[in-house]
């Protein structure tokens, strides 16, 4: 388990985690099917417990299902961020969190300084694109687990945009600096599923690249090999049909020489679900896995 005493010290991003976002994990939606992804659900609960022990002053969630662009990083912006699972047959299941405006503004300033076009969009403009300002399920599913242990922690939510790896790394560096600048203790959640085409259970079909992509990601995490992670071929990722790579690359850039822990991986519905943690440790420090 992570050395919590050391991670609680100081300000900035104290820890980061990769979490999947299938709504079926939530019992109110899965109605029993969540048991087929029991390893993933248990790992998500474990992560929520670790985050609660870290007692962050704010959480940042990166989602590939926020309004997504190749030249613009969308940032949700409302005093109370809210969303529901109406799309998944549970309109009565809603989540909300107070936005950490200071942290959000610090991040926006860092992104501007790095010449990364970012911000929010007017509701009318979003509507023309078939989008809205409600939190997407890429934010809501991790938030569901986190709020079971930290019901009142403030939130900053943003997209993990469809940008090149160099820019994604720069975004991660901006997040790290914004946390320090705003004098916050922060936990970052990279929301994302792995390949959607891992095996014959997938509704999207199966391709050899699906399992191969997931294996490369898991291997890079198990070995804390960030160079290998960032070197995964774009064509392989496209064929695999993943939606978590950008979030993970951003997360990896927040920490200097990150140490990774793979908590679980499975693909019971043909879609890869990976739960992992990333942290930085001082020279001579230790990292104990679960």
C-alpha positions, 0 to 999 in steps of 0.5 A: 500500500502507498506510504500515506504519511509521506504523501500527506506532506506538503502541497501539490498533486499528492497522488494519481490514479487511473480508473475506468468508467463503465456505468455497469460498475454502479449497482443501481445501474448494473443490477447484478451485472457489476459482479461480473466485473468484481475485480474492477469494482473492488479496486475502485473501492480500494482507490477511493479508500486510499484517496480518502486516507490522503485527505486531498483538498481537491480532486481533478478528474480527466475525462475522454467523454467531456466535450472533446476537441483536438485543439481545445481543452474543455473545462467544466465551469459552474459553482456546482458541477452536476450530472446524472446517469439518465443516459444509462436508465437511472435519471434519479441517480445524480451526483454533484460537487462544489467546483474548486474555482481557485484551482480551476483558475490556476490551471486555466492560467497555466494552460494559457501560459503554455499556449494551450487553448482551453476553457469553457463554452457557452451553453448555446454553442454546446447545444449546437454540437449536441453537447451540454454542461452536465458532467459526463459519465467519464467523470461521474463513475469515478466520482461515484466511488470517490464520494462514498469515502469523500462526499464533500471534496471539491472538484475540477473536471476537464477533458482529456483532449485529442491532442498529440503526446507532447501537448498531453505531457505539457497539460500534465505539467500545467496541472502539477504547477497549478496545484502548487500555485493554488496551495492545494493538496490534490489528487488527480484521477485519469478516467479511461477504459482500455481497448473496446475490442479485447475479446468476443464479449465486446459489442464492438467486435474483437481485433488482435490489437485490442488485447495487445494494446491492453497488454502494452499498457499493463506491462508499462504500468507494472514496470513503471516504464513511462517511455514505453507507455508514451511510445505505444503506436498510434495505429495500434491505439486506433485499431484497439478502440481505446479511450483512456490513453490520453488521460493516462499520458497526462497523468504520467506527466504530472509526476517526475519519474513516476512509480506505478502500481497496477491494482487490477485488469480485466475485460469481462464485457470485452472492454479492458478495465484497468485500475492503477496508481501513479506517484513520485517518490524521493530518491531512496524512497520505497513503493509498496504495492497492494 
